[in-house]
Amino acid sequence: MTAAGTPEFSVVIPVFNSQDIVRETLERTSRFLSSRGWSHEIIAVNDGSRDGSWDIVARAAREIPGV
């Protein structure tokens, strides 16, 4: 976090009918940023998915720090 308590990086990931890849995308993005010691937040934006994408994102938000 910066001195103001905000993350150094904000990553916005659009989510549309991507249940097969969204969890891995969130995990890899988080690992990449964390491995460099960068504070971050990952914002997933659901764009009207009709599959189980949002359920996966919601679960990931509870399990992956910064999501």
C-alpha positions, 0 to 999 in steps of 0.5 A, a space after each residue: 500500500 502507498 502511504 495513503 493506504 491505497 494499492 499501487 496497482 488496480 487491475 480491471 478484468 472484464 468478465 463475460 461468459 468466461 467461467 472456464 478461465 476466470 478463476 485461473 485469470 484472477 489467480 495468475 494476475 494476483 500471483 504475478 503482482 504479489 511475486 513482485 511485492 506490489 500492493 494491488 486490487 483486482 476488480 472483476 466487472 461482470 458484463 452480463 454473463 449468462 454462465 457461472 462466471 459471477 459465482 466463480 468470481 464471488 468465490 474467488 473474492 473470498 479466497 484470493 486476497 485483493 480480488 
